[in-house]
Amino acid sequence: MPLSPRVPDLDALDVLLSVERLGSMGAAGREHGLSQQAVSARVRSAERRLGIKIFDRRATGVRPTAEGALVLEWATRILDAAEELASGVAALRGERRGGVRVAASMTIAEYLLPAWTVTMRHRFPDVVTSVQLHNSTEVAARVLAGEVDLGFVEGPEIPAGLAAREVARDRLVVVVPPGHDWVARDPIPVAELAATPLIQREPGSGTRITLEHAVPDCAPPLLELTSCTAVKAAVVAGNAPAVLSSLAVATDVKDGRLVPVGVDGLQLPRRLTAIWDPVRGLHGASRDFFDIALGATT
């Protein structure tokens, strides 16, 4: 089956995701060894090919449009699949003699894991770090099944049979776009939050699980999405509230794109936790990666 001419190549998708993650054409250029003009040209080319505006350009940087956030979420899956293919082929050829297999929940993967993997590569250049992205429930299942050496999850509960240690903390924040009526009524009652359909992460995510433990009997979601970036874009586009990690919304709050709203009597602190099989333990590269994650936040 021929590939659609609307699909950009892998290098172009990689650049788009770097622009999203770093919030800047210039920063993405430095990461890829390209000029800002070259990155901008690649973004415009991808937008023309897709027929969709992916980013809003502002003086303070770039942010995905609502449609762009969905495209970028799909692009992430494509690049993950490509990396899985490359890793599998390399393993079959015997090119990778040692490494560490890591699975991480989406919030940790978006906002903490990149720095950890860069440090790991600098300290141990001969070790390959293989990363899988899942929600917290899936991460735990992969660790229990022995499919990965080390996992990182959000949420209040750790499944039985796993060793765990906190590596960082965040908190969940109720966010709305600037024109939302909750801004003028801050703080809102817990009952109103519970009764309001929210834009939410998918079932099984640490964010969703933490909220459901703290606020039982929440109204059914208005919309479910599988990344923080997509949720934020939908909040702005739909003028609807969401509950997200403080790590995920920090830049958006600073830029005025999102506004945090207090909830009377409700605090949502959260532990971000490393998990592993206590029988297999942490040895070699997996122990090194764990120490890097632990050292980055202590």
Sine and cosine of phi, psi and omega as CSV:
sin_phi,cos_phi,sin_psi,cos_psi,sin_omega,cos_omega
0.00,0.00,0.85,-0.53,-0.06,-1.00
-0.93,0.36,0.55,-0.84,0.02,-1.00
-0.96,0.29,0.67,-0.74,0.01,-1.00
-0.87,0.49,0.67,-0.74,0.04,-1.00
-0.92,0.39,-0.19,0.98,0.02,-1.00
-0.99,0.14,-0.19,0.98,-0.07,-1.00
-1.00,0.04,0.88,-0.48,0.06,-1.00
-0.92,0.40,0.33,-0.95,0.02,-1.00
-0.97,0.26,0.15,-0.99,-0.09,-1.00
-0.88,0.47,-0.64,0.77,0.01,-1.00
-0.88,0.48,-0.65,0.76,0.01,-1.00
-0.92,0.40,-0.66,0.75,0.04,-1.00
-0.89,0.45,-0.63,0.77,0.02,-1.00
-0.88,0.47,-0.66,0.75,0.04,-1.00
-0.91,0.42,-0.68,0.73,0.02,-1.00
-0.85,0.52,-0.69,0.72,-0.02,-1.00
-0.93,0.36,-0.55,0.84,0.07,-1.00
-0.92,0.40,-0.65,0.76,0.05,-1.00
-0.88,0.48,-0.68,0.73,0.02,-1.00
-0.88,0.47,-0.75,0.66,-0.09,-1.00
-0.92,0.40,-0.63,0.78,-0.09,-1.00
-1.00,-0.05,-0.29,0.96,0.05,-1.00
0.95,0.31,0.32,0.95,-0.11,-0.99
-0.38,-0.93,0.71,-0.71,0.09,-1.00
-0.91,0.42,-0.65,0.76,-0.02,-1.00
-0.90,0.44,-0.70,0.71,0.00,-1.00
-0.90,0.43,-0.64,0.77,0.05,-1.00
-0.90,0.44,-0.62,0.79,0.04,-1.00
-0.88,0.47,-0.69,0.72,0.01,-1.00
-0.89,0.46,-0.61,0.79,0.00,-1.00
-0.92,0.40,-0.56,0.83,-0.07,-1.00
-0.98,-0.19,0.02,1.00,-0.04,-1.00
0.94,0.34,0.56,0.83,-0.01,-1.00
-0.85,-0.52,0.34,-0.94,0.12,-0.99
-0.98,0.22,0.34,-0.94,0.05,-1.00
-0.86,0.50,-0.61,0.79,0.00,-1.00
-0.90,0.43,-0.63,0.78,0.00,-1.00
-0.92,0.40,-0.66,0.75,0.04,-1.00
-0.89,0.45,-0.71,0.70,0.01,-1.00
-0.86,0.51,-0.64,0.77,0.02,-1.00
-0.91,0.42,-0.64,0.77,0.02,-1.00
-0.91,0.40,-0.63,0.77,0.03,-1.00
-0.90,0.44,-0.72,0.69,0.00,-1.00
-0.89,0.46,-0.64,0.77,0.02,-1.00
-0.89,0.45,-0.68,0.73,0.02,-1.00
-0.91,0.43,-0.65,0.76,0.01,-1.00
-0.90,0.44,-0.64,0.77,0.04,-1.00
-0.91,0.42,-0.68,0.74,-0.02,-1.00
-0.91,0.42,-0.67,0.74,-0.01,-1.00
-0.97,0.23,-0.44,0.90,-0.09,-1.00
0.96,0.26,0.42,0.91,-0.06,-1.00
-0.67,-0.74,0.67,-0.74,0.13,-0.99
-0.98,0.19,0.89,-0.46,-0.10,-1.00
-1.00,0.02,-0.62,0.78,-0.09,-1.00
-0.82,-0.58,0.56,-0.83,0.28,-0.96
-1.00,-0.03,0.81,-0.59,0.03,-1.00
-1.00,-0.03,0.77,-0.64,0.02,-1.00
-0.71,-0.70,0.24,-0.97,0.02,-1.00
-0.89,0.45,-0.48,0.87,-0.04,-1.00
-1.00,0.02,-0.02,1.00,-0.02,-1.00
0.68,-0.74,-0.32,-0.95,0.00,-1.00
-0.85,-0.53,0.53,-0.85,0.05,-1.00
-0.71,-0.71,0.59,-0.81,0.02,-1.00
-0.91,0.42,0.60,-0.80,0.22,-0.98
-0.95,0.32,0.16,-0.99,0.03,-1.00
-0.87,0.50,-0.70,0.71,0.03,-1.00
-0.93,0.36,-0.62,0.78,0.01,-1.00
-0.89,0.46,-0.60,0.80,0.01,-1.00
-0.88,0.48,-0.64,0.77,0.03,-1.00
-0.93,0.37,-0.67,0.74,0.04,-1.00
-0.86,0.51,-0.68,0.74,-0.02,-1.00
-0.92,0.39,-0.57,0.82,0.07,-1.00
-0.89,0.45,-0.69,0.73,0.04,-1.00
-0.91,0.40,-0.62,0.79,0.01,-1.00
-0.88,0.47,-0.61,0.80,0.04,-1.00
-0.85,0.52,-0.68,0.74,-0.01,-1.00
-0.90,0.43,-0.63,0.78,0.00,-1.00
-0.89,0.45,-0.72,0.70,-0.02,-1.00
-0.93,0.37,-0.59,0.81,0.07,-1.00
-0.88,0.47,-0.68,0.73,0.01,-1.00
-0.91,0.41,-0.62,0.79,0.03,-1.00
-0.91,0.42,-0.66,0.76,0.03,-1.00
-0.91,0.41,-0.62,0.78,0.04,-1.00
-0.89,0.46,-0.66,0.75,0.06,-1.00
-0.88,0.48,-0.74,0.67,-0.02,-1.00
-0.89,0.46,-0.66,0.75,0.00,-1.00
-0.91,0.41,-0.66,0.75,0.01,-1.00
-0.90,0.44,-0.69,0.73,0.02,-1.00
-0.89,0.45,-0.68,0.73,0.01,-1.00
-0.89,0.46,-0.64,0.76,0.01,-1.00
-0.91,0.42,-0.66,0.75,0.03,-1.00
-0.89,0.46,-0.53,0.85,0.00,-1.00
-1.00,0.09,-0.06,1.00,0.02,-1.00
0.97,0.25,0.39,0.92,-0.06,-1.00
-0.99,0.17,-0.38,0.93,-0.10,-1.00
-0.93,-0.37,0.99,-0.17,-0.09,-1.00
-1.00,0.08,-0.35,0.94,-0.02,-1.00
-0.45,-0.89,0.46,-0.89,0.02,-1.00
0.04,-1.00,-0.07,-1.00,0.04,-1.00
-0.73,-0.68,0.70,-0.71,0.01,-1.00
-0.98,-0.22,0.86,-0.51,-0.08,-1.00
-0.85,-0.53,0.67,-0.75,0.17,-0.99
-0.85,-0.52,0.67,-0.74,-0.05,-1.00
-0.66,-0.75,0.57,-0.82,0.11,-0.99
-0.92,0.39,0.30,-0.95,-0.20,-0.98
-0.90,0.44,-0.69,0.72,-0.02,-1.00
-0.89,0.46,-0.73,0.69,0.02,-1.00
-0.89,0.45,-0.66,0.75,-0.02,-1.00
-0.90,0.44,-0.60,0.80,-0.04,-1.00
-0.97,0.23,-0.58,0.81,-0.23,-0.97
-0.89,-0.46,-0.25,0.97,-0.01,-1.00
-0.83,-0.55,-0.64,0.77,-0.13,-0.99
-0.87,0.49,-0.63,0.78,-0.02,-1.00
-0.82,0.57,-0.68,0.73,0.01,-1.00
-0.91,0.40,-0.61,0.79,0.02,-1.00
-0.91,0.42,-0.68,0.73,-0.04,-1.00
-0.93,0.36,-0.58,0.82,0.06,-1.00
-0.90,0.44,-0.70,0.71,0.03,-1.00
-0.88,0.48,-0.67,0.74,0.02,-1.00
-0.88,0.48,-0.68,0.73,-0.01,-1.00
-0.91,0.42,-0.62,0.79,0.00,-1.00
-0.94,0.35,-0.65,0.76,-0.05,-1.00
-0.98,0.22,-0.59,0.81,-0.10,-1.00
-0.74,-0.67,0.96,0.28,-0.12,-0.99
-0.89,0.45,-0.33,0.94,-0.01,-1.00
-1.00,0.02,-0.09,1.00,-0.03,-1.00
-0.99,-0.15,0.76,-0.65,0.03,-1.00
-1.00,-0.10,0.81,-0.59,0.08,-1.00
-0.99,-0.16,0.89,-0.45,0.04,-1.00
-0.98,-0.19,0.81,-0.58,-0.12,-0.99
-0.88,-0.47,0.74,-0.67,0.14,-0.99
-0.91,-0.42,0.63,-0.78,0.00,-1.00
-0.93,-0.36,0.83,-0.55,0.00,-1.00
-0.56,-0.83,0.14,-0.99,0.21,-0.98
-0.98,0.21,0.15,-0.99,-0.15,-0.99
-0.87,0.50,-0.63,0.78,0.00,-1.00
-0.88,0.47,-0.70,0.72,0.00,-1.00
-0.92,0.38,-0.61,0.79,0.03,-1.00
-0.85,0.52,-0.75,0.66,0.00,-1.00
-0.87,0.50,-0.65,0.76,0.00,-1.00
-0.90,0.44,-0.62,0.78,0.00,-1.00
-0.92,0.39,-0.63,0.78,0.04,-1.00
-0.91,0.41,-0.72,0.70,0.00,-1.00
-0.87,0.49,-0.57,0.82,-0.01,-1.00
-0.99,0.17,-0.09,1.00,-0.02,-1.00
0.97,0.23,0.27,0.96,-0.02,-1.00
-0.99,0.16,-0.34,0.94,0.08,-1.00
-0.70,-0.71,0.35,-0.94,-0.02,-1.00
-1.00,0.06,-0.49,0.87,-0.16,-0.99
-0.49,-0.87,0.68,-0.73,0.03,-1.00
-0.81,-0.58,0.37,-0.93,0.07,-1.00
-0.74,-0.67,0.83,-0.56,-0.12,-0.99
-0.74,-0.67,0.32,-0.95,0.14,-0.99
-0.93,-0.38,0.23,-0.97,0.11,-0.99
0.93,-0.35,0.26,-0.97,-0.16,-0.99
-0.99,0.11,-0.24,0.97,-0.13,-0.99
-0.84,-0.54,0.65,-0.76,0.10,-1.00
-0.92,-0.38,0.80,-0.60,-0.01,-1.00
-0.86,0.52,0.52,-0.86,0.04,-1.00
-0.87,0.49,0.56,-0.83,0.05,-1.00
1.00,-0.06,0.04,1.00,0.01,-1.00
-0.88,-0.48,0.62,-0.79,0.18,-0.98
-0.99,0.11,0.49,-0.87,-0.08,-1.00
-0.52,-0.86,0.50,-0.86,0.13,-0.99
-0.49,-0.87,0.70,-0.71,0.03,-1.00
-0.92,0.40,0.72,-0.69,0.05,-1.00
-0.90,-0.44,-0.30,0.95,0.01,-1.00
-0.27,-0.96,0.13,-0.99,0.07,-1.00
-0.69,-0.72,0.50,-0.87,0.21,-0.98
-0.60,-0.80,-0.21,-0.98,0.11,-0.99
-0.56,-0.83,0.44,-0.90,0.06,-1.00
-1.00,0.06,0.61,-0.79,-0.08,-1.00
-0.78,-0.63,0.72,-0.70,0.16,-0.99
-0.98,0.18,0.81,-0.58,-0.02,-1.00
-0.79,-0.61,0.54,-0.84,0.05,-1.00
-0.64,-0.76,0.30,-0.95,0.13,-0.99
-0.95,0.32,0.33,-0.94,-0.11,-0.99
-0.83,0.56,-0.51,0.86,-0.06,-1.00
-1.00,0.05,0.04,1.00,-0.07,-1.00
-0.94,0.34,0.55,-0.84,-0.07,-1.00
-0.94,0.33,-0.30,0.96,0.05,-1.00
-0.92,0.39,-0.41,0.91,-0.02,-1.00
-0.87,0.50,-0.66,0.75,-0.03,-1.00
-0.98,0.22,-0.26,0.96,-0.07,-1.00
-0.94,-0.35,0.22,0.97,0.00,-1.00
-0.85,0.52,0.79,-0.61,-0.01,1.00
-1.00,0.07,0.42,-0.91,0.04,-1.00
-0.99,-0.10,0.35,-0.94,0.06,-1.00
-0.94,0.33,0.48,-0.88,0.06,-1.00
-0.86,0.51,-0.63,0.78,-0.03,-1.00
-0.87,0.49,-0.58,0.82,0.01,-1.00
-0.94,0.34,-0.63,0.77,0.07,-1.00
-0.87,0.49,-0.71,0.70,-0.04,-1.00
-0.90,0.44,-0.55,0.84,-0.08,-1.00
-1.00,0.07,-0.15,0.99,-0.10,-1.00
-0.99,-0.10,0.82,-0.57,0.11,-0.99
-0.89,0.45,0.82,-0.57,-0.06,-1.00
-0.96,-0.29,0.38,-0.92,0.26,-0.96
-0.99,0.16,0.87,-0.49,-0.18,-0.98
-0.80,-0.60,0.33,-0.94,0.23,-0.97
-0.95,0.32,0.23,-0.97,-0.06,-1.00
-0.95,0.32,0.37,-0.93,0.10,-1.00
-0.83,0.55,0.64,-0.76,-0.02,-1.00
0.99,-0.13,-0.24,0.97,0.06,-1.00
-0.96,0.26,0.50,-0.87,0.02,-1.00
-0.88,0.47,-0.59,0.81,0.03,-1.00
-0.88,0.47,-0.74,0.67,-0.01,-1.00
-0.90,0.44,-0.70,0.72,-0.03,-1.00
-0.90,0.44,-0.69,0.72,0.00,-1.00
-0.88,0.47,-0.69,0.72,0.01,-1.00
-0.90,0.44,-0.69,0.73,-0.04,-1.00
-0.93,0.38,-0.49,0.87,0.10,-0.99
-0.95,0.33,-0.63,0.78,-0.06,-1.00
-0.98,0.17,-0.55,0.84,-0.04,-1.00
-0.77,-0.64,0.99,0.11,-0.01,-1.00
-0.90,0.44,0.35,-0.94,0.08,-1.00
0.86,0.51,0.64,0.77,0.11,-0.99
-0.90,0.43,0.48,-0.87,0.09,-1.00
-0.88,0.47,0.47,-0.89,0.07,-1.00
-0.83,0.55,0.58,-0.82,-0.05,-1.00
-0.88,0.48,0.54,-0.84,0.15,-0.99
-0.94,0.33,-0.58,0.81,-0.05,-1.00
-0.35,-0.94,0.59,-0.80,0.06,-1.00
-0.88,-0.47,0.74,-0.67,0.00,-1.00
-0.69,-0.72,0.33,-0.94,-0.16,-0.99
-0.96,-0.28,0.24,0.97,0.11,-0.99
-0.53,-0.85,0.44,-0.90,0.04,-1.00
-0.89,0.46,-0.63,0.78,-0.02,-1.00
-0.88,0.48,-0.70,0.72,0.01,-1.00
-0.91,0.41,-0.63,0.77,0.03,-1.00
-0.88,0.47,-0.71,0.70,-0.02,-1.00
-0.88,0.47,-0.68,0.74,0.01,-1.00
-0.90,0.43,-0.62,0.79,0.00,-1.00
-0.94,0.35,-0.56,0.83,0.06,-1.00
-0.86,0.51,-0.74,0.67,-0.01,-1.00
-0.92,0.40,-0.70,0.72,-0.05,-1.00
-0.94,0.35,-0.56,0.83,-0.10,-0.99
-0.98,-0.22,0.01,1.00,-0.03,-1.00
0.78,0.63,0.72,0.69,-0.04,-1.00
-0.78,-0.63,0.44,-0.90,-0.03,-1.00
-0.99,0.12,0.32,-0.95,0.10,-1.00
-0.54,-0.84,0.26,-0.97,0.10,-0.99
-0.85,-0.52,0.87,-0.49,-0.09,-1.00
-0.68,-0.74,0.21,-0.98,0.04,-1.00
-0.91,0.42,0.60,-0.80,0.10,-0.99
-0.87,0.50,-0.50,0.87,0.07,-1.00
-0.90,0.43,-0.64,0.77,-0.09,-1.00
-0.95,0.30,-0.49,0.87,-0.13,-0.99
-0.96,-0.28,-0.03,1.00,-0.12,-0.99
-0.83,0.56,-0.76,0.65,-0.03,-1.00
-0.93,0.38,-0.64,0.77,-0.01,-1.00
-0.91,0.42,-0.61,0.79,0.05,-1.00
-0.92,0.39,-0.69,0.73,0.01,-1.00
-0.87,0.49,-0.63,0.77,-0.03,-1.00
-0.99,0.15,-0.12,0.99,0.00,-1.00
0.99,0.12,0.13,0.99,0.01,-1.00
-0.96,0.29,-0.58,0.82,0.05,-1.00
-0.81,-0.59,0.45,-0.89,0.01,-1.00
-0.83,-0.56,0.81,-0.59,0.07,-1.00
-0.97,0.25,0.61,-0.79,0.00,-1.00
-0.82,-0.57,0.77,-0.63,0.04,-1.00
-0.97,0.25,0.42,-0.91,0.08,-1.00
-0.85,-0.53,0.84,-0.55,-0.13,-0.99
-0.84,0.55,0.88,-0.48,0.08,-1.00
0.98,0.22,0.14,0.99,-0.06,-1.00
-0.88,-0.47,0.82,-0.58,0.14,-0.99
-0.85,-0.53,0.61,-0.79,-0.07,-1.00
-0.78,-0.62,0.88,0.48,0.08,-1.00
-0.94,0.34,0.40,-0.92,-0.08,-1.00
-0.52,-0.86,0.63,-0.78,0.08,-1.00
-1.00,-0.07,0.70,-0.72,0.13,-0.99
-0.97,-0.25,0.85,-0.52,-0.33,-0.94
-0.81,-0.59,0.68,-0.74,0.18,-0.98
-1.00,0.07,0.67,-0.75,0.02,-1.00
-0.75,-0.66,0.53,-0.85,0.03,-1.00
-0.38,-0.93,0.22,-0.97,0.03,-1.00
-0.98,0.19,0.89,-0.46,-0.04,-1.00
-0.92,0.39,-0.36,0.93,0.02,-1.00
-0.96,0.28,-0.75,0.66,0.05,-1.00
-0.95,0.31,-0.54,0.84,0.02,-1.00
0.95,0.32,-0.08,-1.00,0.05,-1.00
-0.91,-0.41,0.87,-0.49,-0.04,-1.00
-0.65,-0.76,0.44,-0.90,0.10,-0.99
0.85,0.53,-0.81,-0.59,-0.09,-1.00
-0.91,0.43,-0.59,0.81,0.00,-1.00
-0.91,0.40,-0.60,0.80,0.06,-1.00
-0.92,0.38,-0.65,0.76,0.03,-1.00
-0.87,0.49,-0.69,0.72,-0.01,-1.00
-0.91,0.41,-0.68,0.73,0.06,-1.00
-0.85,0.52,-0.70,0.72,0.00,-1.00
-0.88,0.47,-0.61,0.79,0.04,-1.00
-0.90,0.43,-0.72,0.69,0.02,-1.00
-0.88,0.47,-0.67,0.74,-0.02,-1.00
-0.93,0.37,-0.68,0.73,-0.04,-1.00
-0.93,0.36,-0.41,0.91,-0.03,-1.00
-0.94,0.34,-0.35,0.94,-0.10,-1.00
-0.82,-0.57,0.15,0.99,0.01,-1.00
-0.89,-0.46,0.00,0.00,0.00,0.00
